[in-house]
Amino acid sequence: MNKYVCFLISLIVFNTVAFGQIKNNDVLFTINEEPVLVNEFLRVYNKNLDLVQDESQKDVDEYLKLFVNYKLKLVEARALDYDKKSTYLRELDGYKKQLSKNYLVDSKVTDALVKEAYDRISYDVNARHILVMIEEHEKDTVEVYNKILGLRERFLKEGFDKVKTSAHNGNTIFVEDLGYFSGFKMVYDFENAAYNTPISNISQPFRTQFGYHVVEVLDKRKFRGEVTVGHIMVANQQKDSTVIPETRINEIYKLIQQGQEFEALAKQFSEDQSSAKNGGKLSPFKSGQLASVKFENEAFHLENVGDISEPFESDYGWHIIKLYKKTPLEPFEDAKRDLEQRVQRDSRSKLINSSMSKTLREKYKVSYENKELSYFQDLVDDSYFNKSWSIPETIQKEKTFVTIGNKTFTYIDFANYLKAAQKGITGKLPPQDLINIQYQAFLDKEVLAYHEENLEFENEDFANILNEYREGLLLFDLMKSKIWNAVKKDTLALQKYYEANKSKYVWQERVDAIIVTSVNKQHIESAKKALKSNMSIDEIKTHINTNNQQNIIVTSGLMSKDDQSLPENFVFNKGISEIYEYNKAFHVVKVNEVLPESTKPFEDAQGPVISEYQIIYEENWLKELAGKYKVKMNQELLKKVKAQINN
């Protein structure tokens, strides 16, 4: 779904607005007699007002043109049955399920769990535990409970290591050192015990889905939070065949050790173009945010502001990093949204689901008790616990079992659920307990499903957001087929457009040059003499970088005027330049050849050619749609809309 995000932002809609004498169900215009309501246009206009950068789009008439074009495209998409394609329906259904998750939770319970989760992730806990396994639904727990009590006593008297040596079997009893962990790393019941147990204490026995535990908390430490670093990067893939990445990064590191400023070197040599212009400085990041675990660990390993790492390699190249700032965990309000999503995926979500299920059962008038359960208690036997139970042929398939809202479930519906659910049953339970557990799980599943199915009709906010995505996805598929792909395939038209506009596609004036850089002017003077005597790059390095000192760095290749290695206003003349100071270092340049401004061949200009031609192609296509579908505007209503907006 990420591929649609930018596309949809410009189409965000649906905030209900009341406008005096204007009624929300008034028809603003029709396309082939299909109505478009005024409230939809007003939602679009007001929602997007602060998002558009083009001031002309804030003009009602100009914005209305965009809106009509938008609706014309949607009419065309539906006329071509884009809304019936399996890929479209599958993508829409996936988004609907994802979106509905936000509307299937109890907000009060969620808020409390989110706040608790924030408190938990603020600290890491170092703990070890003993677990005696028992089936999740087993009610006869006396023997296991006594066993964990005995192990706890031994834990207190003999210590962890002795108990582990004698008791741990890796099958029914586990005695484990868990190390440091934070919120969401363990099942919720275990997490509760670990965070609520004081340091150096051993908890009382508690139960999770795995069995009975005791946990000893050894330490608690603050979460490591967020860092701001800068880096100098040398990519593994080099255009300059004379540059060996590891050698180059070590050359730069020697310059830092010799006192040259990190930021100046980053501006001059870092191959991460997005950060080089800022002296290598990156945006702040937290643990787990970067694609490179190696880079992240090296960054968090730095302790004091100003510390600089030794060179290290990541998947992207070689780096040196400098620490600028260390901050603790982000404020609660900033972390809240992410925590809400994690809470809903975590085992603690059972508390949210239970609360939501209770609310929905009351809403749809569903009872926790069901007199029909006794019928099913007589149907199950030992085969159910062996996962081989089948639905008896004599079952009263069409008999009503339970009703949720206006949807009726029959005996066969619950029987099918029982059959599927037997795969997840562990241990053996009395039939009455088994059927009641499965009935409650069946209700939880079905009331949520029923609520989800009817969200679009019960919740206006959900309906509006879903329709926004529905239309945006439809429009994306149409544009991809009719404009973007069509233009790319029309090579003759693109070539013709290029020939008519080739004066716009030019290479800037460039030089094939060698640049020698040093913080010491005397070394640059030596380099200049070496260049004049036509020494090779390797010979110059050997001549000046003596006694294991990194006195100079050499860069070579094709460079334009805006190249980071060249100073502003550098004059492109063939030959050896004067020595100049730039980025707190001294430089000399040998220009081997000046390449004048020249027209780019079609292959190099193809990107901007396609982008520009797509605009022209779309404009012509919209004219065709306007002729194909009749648009009839309600001018009187439009006057009222303008007056309302202007006021």
NUVO-134238 format. One record per residue (C-alpha): x, y, z. Coordinates in steps of 0.25 Angstrom, whole numbers, plus 5000, padded with zeros to 4 digits. Layout:
XYZ...
// end
This chain:
500050005000501250105001501250124986499950194987500150284999500750404992499650394981498550384991499050504999498550604988497150534989496950535004495450555006494250545016494150635027492650665029492350815028490950875031490751005023489451075026488451075015489350975007488850835009489850725009489050635000488950754989489450714976490650804971490750744957490450614950491350534940490450454930489350484940490150414952490050514964491250574971490750634984491150764989491650715003492750624996493250744989493250835001494050725009495050714998495250864997495350885012496250765015497250795005497250955007498450945016499150835008499250904994500450984991499951044978499151164982498251154969497751024974497151094986496251174977494851104977494751104961496151054959495950944970494550904964495250884951496250784958495050714965494250704952495450644945495650544957494150504956494350484941495450394942494650304952493450294943494450254932495050154941493750084945493250094931494550004927494249914939495449944947494649934959494349784956495849744954496249634964497549704967496749834971495749754979496849684987497649814990496349884994495949765003497349765009497249915012495849905018496349795028497549875032496750005034495649935042496649895052496650035057495050025059495049895066495649925080495249985093495950115094495950135109496549995111497550025099497950155105498250095119499049985112499850085103500250165115500650045123501449995111502150135110502550115124503149975121503950015109504550125117505450015124506149885121505949775131507049675133506449545139506449395140505349295142504849155145503749105137502948975140502148945128500648915128499548915118498849045116497449005120497848895130497048925143497648815152498948895155499248855170500448765166501048865157500848985167501448905178502648875169502949025165502749055180503848955183504749005172504549145177505049105191506249035185506549165177506549245190507449155198508349085187508449195177508149195162509349115157509148995165507648995162507949005147508948885148507948795155506548835150506648885136506248775126505848865114504548785113503648805125504548895134505349015129506349095137506849205128507649335129506849425120507749545120507249685117505849705111504849815110503349835108502749745097503849645097503149545106501649495107500949595115500649515127502149495129502549635126501549685137502249595147503649635142503349785143502649775156503649695163504749785171506249775167506849655175505549585178504949455173503449465170502349375175501849275165501049325154500349255142500549285127500049205115501249125116501149085131501649135145502849225146503649295157504549405152505749475159506049615154507549645154507549795149506749905142507350005133506850125125506550095110507650155101506750245094507150335082508450385076508850485066510150455059510850505046511650415037512650405026512350295016513150235005512350144996512750004993512450034978513350134972513350204959514750254961515650124959516750184967515950194980515950064989514850094999515550035011516850105008516050235006515350235019516650205026517250325019516150415024516250355038517650395039517350535035516350535047517450485056518350585051517350695055516550725043515150755045514150645043513050735037513950795027514450655023513050605022512650725012513850695004513950545003512650475009511950404997510550405005510150524997508950555005509750575018511050625012510550765010510250775025511550725029511150585030510050605040508850515040507450525046507250465060506850315060506450215070506850075072506249985061506050095052507250075042507349975032508849955036508949885050510449905049510350055047509250065058510049985068511350065065510550195067509950155081511350105085511850245085511650305099512050455099511650565090512850585081513350445081513750395067513750245064514850165057514550135042513550015040512849945029511349935027510549875015510650015009512150045010513150095020512850195031513350285041512350335051512250455061511250465073510550605074509450565083508850455092507450475096506550375105505250305100504350405092503250465099501950385101501150465091502150445081502250295083500750275086500350235071501350135070501050075083499550065080499949975068500849895076499849875087498849825078499849725072500349675085499749565095499149685103498249705092497349595098496949695109496549795098495749685090495049635102494649775106494149805092493449675091492649705103492249845097491849775084491049665091490249765098490049855085489549735077488849665089489649545089489549455102490849395109489849275112489249185101488349075104488749005091490148975097489648845103489348785090490848805086491348755099490748615095491348625081492848625085493648505090495148475092495348485077495248635078496548635087497248555077496848655066496048545058494648585062493648595050492248665050491148555051490348545039489048545048489348695052488148785051488848875041487848985039487449005053487649135059488849145069489049285072488749425066489649545065488949675060488149625047489049515044488649375049489649255051489149115051489648985057490548955045491249085046491649055061491948915057492948955046493549055056493748935066494348845055495348955051495748995065496048855070497448875064497848975074497348895086498448835096498048745107496748685111495548765117494148725121493148735110492448845117493648935119494148905105492848945098492749075107494149115104493949095089492549165089493149295096494349285085493249275074492449395079493749475081494149445066492749465060492249595068493549655063493349605049491949655049492349785054493449795043492549755032491549865036492549975040492350045026490850065030491050095045492250185045492350305036493750335038494150195034493250195022493850325017495350285019495050145012494350215000495550314999496450194998495450114989495450234979496950264980497350114977496350114965496950244960498450194962498150074953497450154943498650254942499650144942499050084930498450194922499550304924500850254931501050124924500450174911501450284910502650194913502250104902502050214892503550224888503250294875502450404882503550424892504650434882503850534874503650614887505050604890505450654877504550774878505050814892506550764892507050904895506550884909507350754912508750784913510050744921510650854929512050894926512950784932514450764935515250634935516150674947517050624958516850694972517850684983517450724997518150755010517950835023519450875021519750975010521250925009520750785005519850844994521050924989521850794988520650734981520550844971522050824967521750684966520550704957521450804948522450694947521350594942521550494953520450394954519350394966520050274972521450344971520850474977520250394989521550314992522350444991521550525001520850425010522150385017522450335031521050265032520450405031519150435023519650575018518750575005517550514999517350514984516050514976515950494961514850484950513750564943513250684951512250794948512250934955511350884966512250764970512450764985513950754983514050884975513951024982512851124977513251204965514351104961514851144947514951034937516251054930517150934925518450924933518850934948518051034957518551124967518451074982517151104988516551095002515151025003514450955014515550985024516650915015517550945003517350894989518050894976517350844963517950794950516950804939517250704928516150744919514950834919513650774913512750884908511250894910510550794901509250734898508850604905508550484896507150434897507550324906508150414917506950514915505850404915505450424930505050574929504450554915503550444920503050534932502850654923502150574912501250504922500650644926500350674911499750534909498850544921498350684917497850634903497250504910496450594919495850674908495450534902494750494915494050634916493450614902493150464905492350494918491350604919491650694932490450774936490750884947489750934957490151084956489151134966489651034977491151074972490851214975490451184989491651094991492551204987491851304996491951215008493451185006493751335004493051365017
// end
